[in-house]
Amino acid sequence: MRILHIIPSLNKGGAEKFTIELCNELVEKNEVYLCAIATRNEEGTYKNLINDKVHLITLGFKKSKISLPIFYKLFKIIRKFKPDILHIHTTSWVFNLCYFFSHQKDIFITIHSTLNPIQFKYY
């Protein structure tokens, strides 16, 4: 099974470490791709913890904020690798984008922090 994980960055944090550990575990029986939207200096990341079998894709943006170039690159990656499962970590805007535009059947999102109810308006 081909699995693509998308995360805002590989900076040192709980969500990033969890995602890398998940990828390292899944790569034993699956083809795993890990896509980081934003990149920072090497010493401030968990890149050294990634299993050599995990295919790392870095988009090289300075921030993972919503932008057309990020949309375009993510769609190219999804189209190129054609994952069976798309797992998005911490970025709900990427989930919405992929759900509505990629026609991907199996999309999962993991929010690794508590949501602030003020951020969301219910109509």
Secondary structure, DSSP 8 states (H G I E B T S, - for coil): -EEEEEES--BSSHHHHHHHHHHHHHTTTSEEEEEEEE---GGGB-GGGS-TTSEEEEEEES--S--HHHHHHHHHHHHHH--SEEEEES-HHHHHHHHHHS--S-EEEE--S---GGG----
